[in-house]
Amino acid sequence: MSALAAADEAGSVAETLRRLTVVFTGFEGRLEQTPLIRKLTRGRFELADYHGFLIGLRQQVKDGARWMSRAASNIGEDHLELRSSLMRHAVTEHRDFRLLEQDYVAAGGALAEIQGAEKNIGSEALSAWMFHEASKPDPFGLLGAMWIIEGLGSIKAAEWGRLVQKRLGLHDEAVRFLLYHGDNDASHIEEFKDMLAMVLPDAATARRIVRTAEVTARLYALQIEEIGA
């Protein structure tokens, strides 16, 4: 790669990250206004709220490795390294929903309840959107979705986990999913930057990544809004 091409790539990645950060900031603000998170931050969070939260997350997390695998299978030969990165990511996270089940049981819930629960309206919409995007040829836009989801884990998971413990007096065994992702998703953000560099600079791809982040953020917030509704 020439010095000029490398500079173009770095500039495109930096600009796309800037735009994605703007999207995430708006997403974070929307989440803070949802009834569930307002309860958590204002001290009115109850065990039933936490159970509902874990049930809602389980559906999304279980689907996560599946849509990443589908997306990887639809990436062409010109981007094999990106395909490999998505496959590794899917393998790393494909059993994370079991952590949510274990947290649910450790917090006093019955395993059959979380395993048999239906997706809420937001979860249905989010899942349908992710699989729709993953089924397209070269679904590079899903990098925007990963920015939203992994960013949430990196920035909010540990904070929420500690608040849940404080509000409900739970042991670490009941909040392992949140604490684990708070510790590990920061490294995923660095991997994400590398994946961006694999598909940029390309103006159309950059626009699609940002647009996918916007839609994913809105549907994820709807998922949280619907918990306990």
C-alpha positions as CSV (number, residue, x, y, z in Angstrom):
1,M,0.0,0.0,0.0
2,S,1.3,3.4,-1.0
3,A,1.7,6.2,1.6
4,L,-1.1,8.1,-0.1
5,A,-3.4,5.1,0.0
6,A,-2.6,4.5,3.7
7,A,-3.3,8.1,4.5
8,D,-6.7,7.9,2.7
9,E,-7.5,4.7,4.6
10,A,-6.6,6.2,8.0
11,G,-8.6,9.3,7.3
12,S,-11.6,7.4,6.2
13,V,-11.5,5.2,9.3
14,A,-11.1,8.2,11.6
15,E,-14.0,10.0,10.0
16,T,-16.3,7.0,10.1
17,L,-15.4,6.5,13.8
18,R,-16.3,10.1,14.4
19,R,-19.7,9.7,12.8
20,L,-20.3,6.4,14.7
21,T,-19.4,8.1,18.0
22,V,-22.1,10.7,17.3
23,V,-24.6,7.9,16.7
24,F,-23.5,6.1,19.9
25,T,-23.8,9.2,22.0
26,G,-27.4,9.7,20.9
27,F,-28.1,6.0,21.5
28,E,-26.6,6.2,25.0
29,G,-28.9,9.2,25.8
30,R,-32.0,7.3,24.5
31,L,-31.2,4.3,26.7
32,E,-30.9,6.5,29.8
33,Q,-34.4,7.6,29.2
34,T,-35.9,4.1,29.0
35,P,-38.1,3.1,32.0
36,L,-35.8,0.2,32.9
37,I,-32.5,2.1,33.0
38,R,-34.2,5.1,34.8
39,K,-35.2,2.6,37.5
40,L,-31.7,1.3,37.7
41,T,-30.0,4.6,37.9
42,R,-32.5,6.2,40.2
43,G,-32.6,3.4,42.8
44,R,-36.1,1.9,42.1
45,F,-34.8,-1.2,40.4
46,E,-36.3,-4.5,41.6
47,L,-35.5,-8.2,41.1
48,A,-38.3,-8.6,38.6
49,D,-36.7,-5.8,36.5
50,Y,-33.4,-7.7,36.5
51,H,-35.1,-10.9,35.5
52,G,-36.8,-9.1,32.6
53,F,-33.5,-7.5,31.6
54,L,-31.7,-10.9,31.5
55,I,-34.6,-12.5,29.5
56,G,-34.5,-9.7,27.0
57,L,-30.7,-9.8,26.5
58,R,-30.7,-13.6,26.2
59,Q,-32.7,-13.5,23.0
60,Q,-30.5,-10.9,21.4
61,V,-27.2,-12.5,22.5
62,K,-28.3,-16.0,21.3
63,D,-29.0,-14.6,17.9
64,G,-25.7,-12.6,17.8
65,A,-23.4,-15.4,16.9
66,R,-25.8,-16.7,14.3
67,W,-26.1,-13.4,12.4
68,M,-22.4,-12.9,12.6
69,S,-21.9,-16.4,11.1
70,R,-24.4,-15.7,8.4
71,A,-22.7,-12.4,7.6
72,A,-19.3,-14.1,7.4
73,S,-20.7,-16.7,4.9
74,N,-21.8,-13.9,2.6
75,I,-18.5,-12.0,2.5
76,G,-16.7,-12.6,-0.8
77,E,-13.2,-13.7,-1.5
78,D,-11.9,-10.2,-1.8
79,H,-12.3,-9.8,2.0
80,L,-11.3,-13.1,3.4
81,E,-9.6,-11.6,6.4
82,L,-12.8,-9.8,7.4
83,R,-14.7,-13.1,7.0
84,S,-12.2,-14.8,9.3
85,S,-12.5,-12.0,11.9
86,L,-16.3,-12.3,12.0
87,M,-16.1,-16.1,12.3
88,R,-13.7,-15.9,15.2
89,H,-15.9,-13.3,16.9
90,A,-18.9,-15.6,16.4
91,V,-17.1,-18.6,17.9
92,T,-15.9,-16.5,20.9
93,E,-19.5,-15.4,21.8
94,H,-21.7,-18.2,20.6
95,R,-22.2,-19.6,24.2
96,D,-22.6,-16.3,26.0
97,F,-26.3,-16.7,26.3
98,R,-25.6,-19.5,28.7
99,L,-24.0,-17.0,31.0
100,L,-27.3,-15.1,31.0
101,E,-29.2,-18.2,31.9
102,Q,-26.8,-18.9,34.8
103,D,-27.1,-15.3,36.0
104,Y,-30.9,-15.7,35.9
105,V,-30.8,-18.8,38.0
106,A,-28.3,-17.3,40.5
107,A,-30.6,-14.3,40.9
108,G,-33.5,-16.6,41.9
109,G,-35.1,-17.3,38.5
110,A,-36.1,-20.7,37.1
111,L,-34.1,-21.9,34.1
112,A,-37.2,-22.9,32.2
113,E,-38.6,-19.4,32.4
114,I,-35.7,-17.7,30.7
115,Q,-35.3,-20.5,28.2
116,G,-39.0,-20.5,27.2
117,A,-39.5,-16.7,27.2
118,E,-40.6,-15.1,23.9
119,K,-38.8,-12.1,22.4
120,N,-40.4,-8.8,23.1
121,I,-41.4,-6.4,20.2
122,G,-38.0,-4.7,20.1
123,S,-36.1,-8.0,20.2
124,E,-38.2,-9.3,17.3
125,A,-37.5,-6.2,15.3
126,L,-33.8,-6.1,16.1
127,S,-33.3,-9.8,15.3
128,A,-35.2,-9.5,12.0
129,W,-33.1,-6.5,11.0
130,M,-29.8,-8.1,11.8
131,F,-30.5,-11.3,9.9
132,H,-31.8,-9.2,7.0
133,E,-28.6,-7.3,6.8
134,A,-26.4,-10.4,7.3
135,S,-28.1,-12.1,4.3
136,K,-26.9,-9.5,1.8
137,P,-23.7,-9.9,-0.3
138,D,-20.7,-8.4,1.5
139,P,-22.8,-7.1,4.4
140,F,-20.2,-4.5,5.5
141,G,-22.8,-2.3,7.0
142,L,-23.1,-4.7,10.0
143,L,-19.8,-3.3,11.3
144,G,-22.0,-0.3,12.4
145,A,-24.2,-2.7,14.3
146,M,-21.2,-4.2,16.0
147,W,-20.0,-0.7,17.0
148,I,-23.3,-0.2,18.8
149,I,-23.5,-3.6,20.5
150,E,-19.9,-3.9,21.4
151,G,-19.7,-0.3,22.4
152,L,-22.6,-0.8,24.8
153,G,-20.8,-3.7,26.4
154,S,-17.5,-1.8,26.7
155,I,-19.0,1.4,28.1
156,K,-22.1,0.4,30.0
157,A,-22.0,-3.3,31.0
158,A,-19.7,-3.2,34.0
159,E,-21.4,0.0,35.2
160,W,-24.8,-1.6,35.0
161,G,-23.6,-4.8,36.6
162,R,-22.3,-2.9,39.6
163,L,-25.5,-0.9,39.9
164,V,-27.5,-4.1,39.8
165,Q,-25.4,-5.5,42.6
166,K,-25.8,-2.4,44.6
167,R,-29.6,-2.1,44.2
168,L,-30.3,-5.8,44.7
169,G,-27.5,-7.0,46.9
170,L,-26.5,-9.8,44.5
171,H,-23.2,-11.7,44.4
172,D,-20.9,-11.7,41.4
173,E,-22.3,-15.1,40.3
174,A,-25.6,-13.3,39.4
175,V,-24.1,-10.6,37.3
176,R,-21.3,-12.4,35.5
177,F,-22.5,-11.6,32.0
178,L,-22.4,-7.8,32.6
179,L,-19.1,-7.8,34.5
180,Y,-17.4,-10.1,31.9
181,H,-18.5,-8.0,28.9
182,G,-17.4,-4.8,30.7
183,D,-13.9,-6.3,31.0
184,N,-13.6,-7.8,27.5
185,D,-15.6,-5.7,25.0
186,A,-12.9,-2.9,25.1
187,S,-10.5,-5.2,23.2
188,H,-13.3,-5.9,20.7
189,I,-13.4,-2.2,19.9
190,E,-9.8,-2.4,18.8
191,E,-10.6,-5.3,16.6
192,F,-13.4,-3.4,15.2
193,K,-11.1,-0.6,14.1
194,D,-9.0,-3.1,12.2
195,M,-12.1,-4.5,10.5
196,L,-13.1,-1.0,9.4
197,A,-9.7,-0.6,7.7
198,M,-10.4,-3.8,5.7
199,V,-13.3,-2.2,3.9
200,L,-12.4,1.5,3.8
201,P,-11.9,4.0,2.2
202,D,-15.1,3.7,0.2
203,A,-17.7,6.4,0.6
204,A,-20.8,4.2,0.0
205,T,-19.5,1.6,2.5
206,A,-18.9,4.2,5.1
207,R,-22.4,5.6,4.7
208,R,-23.9,2.2,5.0
209,I,-21.9,1.4,8.1
210,V,-23.2,4.6,9.8
211,R,-26.8,4.1,8.6
212,T,-26.7,0.5,9.9
213,A,-25.5,1.8,13.3
214,E,-28.4,4.3,13.4
215,V,-31.0,1.7,12.8
216,T,-29.5,-0.8,15.1
217,A,-29.3,1.8,17.9
218,R,-32.9,2.6,17.5
219,L,-34.1,-1.0,17.5
220,Y,-31.8,-1.9,20.5
221,A,-33.3,1.0,22.5
222,L,-36.8,-0.3,21.5
223,Q,-35.8,-3.7,22.9
224,I,-34.9,-2.1,26.3
225,E,-38.0,0.1,26.2
226,E,-40.2,-3.0,25.8
227,I,-38.7,-4.9,28.8
228,G,-41.4,-5.2,31.4
229,A,-43.9,-3.4,29.1
